[in-house]
């Protein structure tokens, strides 16, 4: 019987091209894999454990995507994690060299590291380490199901889902209003919409032509024309159905709680 040998190593070559980063920006990217190489005699089988992808835009975004079939086997393997770190450093160095060659300015202290992990149950985790516009560090960590509907890689679906969840949560708004700021809703709406406009600007292939166009005008233009795109209409229709379903479920739960409270009160009175 031929002897079997399993080797864990970085892949021998880089992949790359143009892709959409986790922040939704069209970017140059490079990627390298941590592979499980199984040798039986002079024959080998290569299976990917994790893929490290780096995206180059205004910042550098690093994505670590685990293979669903390998994460349980290797999630505590020190060699795999060491190779992932080595792969990130290689990708980061290559992208910084590419940026320098193209005359792009990158702040070494302002890189985004966006790591995605997946398991066989469909749950994923990502961490985004960045800075706010004042320069303060900010760390965002999210756990949830990545639906892989909008994008089949990079955790984009989970990213969008987490942002939508934050937007729909009114606790901070309620606190401010309860403390006398009755105009807080408009302030929040304006800031969210302005950031959407900035996203549109960053994604536009004609960004240099938009210098005299405000973020709010970009949002207004989108709102005036989005219904002309059938694919967007279908996405929003689906989203609205999910919103209505969730709202009905919450209302039903609240009604059940209220009815149970009424029954308890009536039982005590009787």
N, C-alpha and C positions, 0 to 999 in steps of 0.2 A: 504494500500500500504506500502511495506517495505521501511524504510528510507535508502536513499543513502548517502554515505560518501566517499569522495576522499581524500586519504592521499599520500603525496609526501615524499619518503624516500629512503635511500640507501638500496640496496638488502641485504638480510640476509646472503648471502654466497659469496665467491669469486669463480671466474672461473680461469683456468690457464692451462698451458701446454707448448708446444714448438711451436713457430710461427716465421714469418718473420717480422722484425721491419721495420719502415718507411725508414730506411737507407739501407734496404735490407739485414740485418744480421740475421741469424738464432739465436733465443734468447729464453730463458725462459721468460714467460710472466704471469702476473696476471691481472685480470680485475674485476671490480665491476660496478654495474649499479645504476643509479638514476631512480627509478620506480614511475609510477603513479598507485596507488593501489585503485581500486574502490570497495567499499563494498556495497552490497545490502543485508541486513539481515546478514546471516552467510555465504554468498557466495561472493567471491572476484574475480576480474579480474585484472591481472597485465600487464601493458604495459610499455615498456622501453622508457624513455625520452632521456637519454644519457648513453653511455658506456665509462668508464675510463679504459684504458689499459696501463700497464707499461711493457716495454721490458728491460731485463737485458742482456747487453753485455759489451763492454769496457766502455760504458756509460749507463746511464739510459734514456730511451726515453718514454715520456708520451704522449699518444694519447687520445683526447677527441672526440668521435664520436657521434654527435646528430642523433636521429632518424628523418628521413625526415618528418614524419607525426606529429611530436611533436614540432619541432623547432619554428614554427610560434606562437604556443600557449604559449610556455614557454621561449622564447628568452629574455624576460625582467623580468623574475620571479627571485626575489632576493633569495628565498629559494632554487631554483634549482641550482643557481650559488654557493651558500654557500655549498650545498651538493656535487657539483662537486669538489670544493676546498677541502672539507673534504675527498672525495674519492681519490683525487690525493695524499694527505698527507698519507693516509692509504697505498696506493699502493707503494708509494715511500719508506715508512718505512719498509714495508715487503720485498721489493727488496734489500734494503740496508742490512737488516738482513740476507737475503739469500746470498748476496755477502760476508758478513763477515763470515758466516758459511762455505762457499766454499773457503775461503782464497783469494777472489778477492779484489783488491785495487780499490776503487772508490774515485775520488776527489769530495768533496761536492760542490766545486765551478765550477765544469765542467759538471754538468748534462745537458742533452738536454731535453727541453720541447717542444714537437711537438704536437700542438693542431690542431685538424681538426673539422671544422663545415660544415654542409651541409644544404641545403634548398631544397624545393620541386621542384625548377626549375633546379636542377642539379648542381648549383654553390656551390663551397666549398671554404673554407679559411683555410690556415694553417700558423702557426707561429713557427719558429724554433729559440730558444735562445740558443746560445752556445758560444764557444771561438775559435779563430783561433789558429794555432800551436805556435804562439808567446805568446799567453795568453790574447790577446785583445778581448773584448766582441764583438759579432756579432749577429745581429737580422735580420732574413729573414722573410718577410711576403708576402704571395702569395694568390691571389684570382683568381679562374678560375673554369672550369668544370672538375670534376674528372670522367673520362670515365669508371672507374671500369672494365677495360678489363684485365689488367695484374693481378690486385688484387681487390677483392670486399670489401676491408676494408682498413683503415689506410692511405688513401690518396696517395698511392704509384704512381698511374697513374698521378696525378697532380704534385707530386714531380718530376717525370721524365720529364713531359712536361715543367715544369718551368726551369729545368736544360738545356734541349735542347734549349729552347728559349734564355737563357742567352748565351749559346755557339754560337748560330747562329747570335747573335747580334754583329756586327763588329764595333760599334761606338768607343769603347775604342781602338781597334786596328788601326782604321783609324786615330785617333788623334795622337797616338804614331808615326805612319809612316809619317804623315804630319809634325811631328816635328823632323824628321831625323833618326828615328830608323827603318832602312829598313830590319832588321832581326827580327822584332817583331813577325811576323807570326810563325816562327819556335819556338820561345820561348814559345808562347802561346800553340801551338800544343803539345810541349814536356811536359808542365806542366799539360795539360788536360789528356794526355795519361798516365803520371806518376801517376796521381790520380786514373785513371781507374785501373791501375795495383795494387795500394794500396787497392782498393775496392775488387779486385779479391783475394788478399792475405787475407784480413779480412774475406771473405766468405769461404775460403778454409777449408775443414775439416782436411787438412794436413798442417796447417799453420806453425807448428814447423819445418817441413821439407823444408820450403821455405826460410830459413834464408840466404842462399847463392845465391838465385835467385833474380835478380833485378825486379823492377816493370815493366820496359820496356820489359824484357824477358817474363814476364807473359802475357803482351799485345801481344807480337809477337807470342807466342804459341797459344793464342786465335785466332788471325787473321789467322794463318795457318790452324786452324782446325774447325772454326765455321761453315763453309759450309757443314760439315759432319752431322750436326744436322738439320733435316728437319723442326722442329718447329722454329728454329732460322732463317732459310732461309725464311720461310713464314712471320715471323714478319718483317724482313728487306725488303722483297718485298713489303709488305703493306706500310711500312714507306716510301720507295722510291716513291711509287705511290702518296702518300700524298705530298711529297716534290715536285715532278714534277707538281702536280696540283696547289700547292701554287705558284711555280715559274711561271707557265703559267698565273695565275691570276694577279700576280704582273706585269709581262711583258705586259699583255693586258692593265692594268690600266695605266702604263707608256706610252704606245703607244697612248692611248686615250688622255692623257694629252698633249703629244707632238703634236698630230694632231690638237687638239683644239688651241694650241698656234700658230701653223702654219696658221690656218684659221683666227685667229684674226689678225696676222701680214699681211696676204694677203688682208683682208678686209680693213685694214688701208691704205695699199698701193694703193688699188683701189679706 
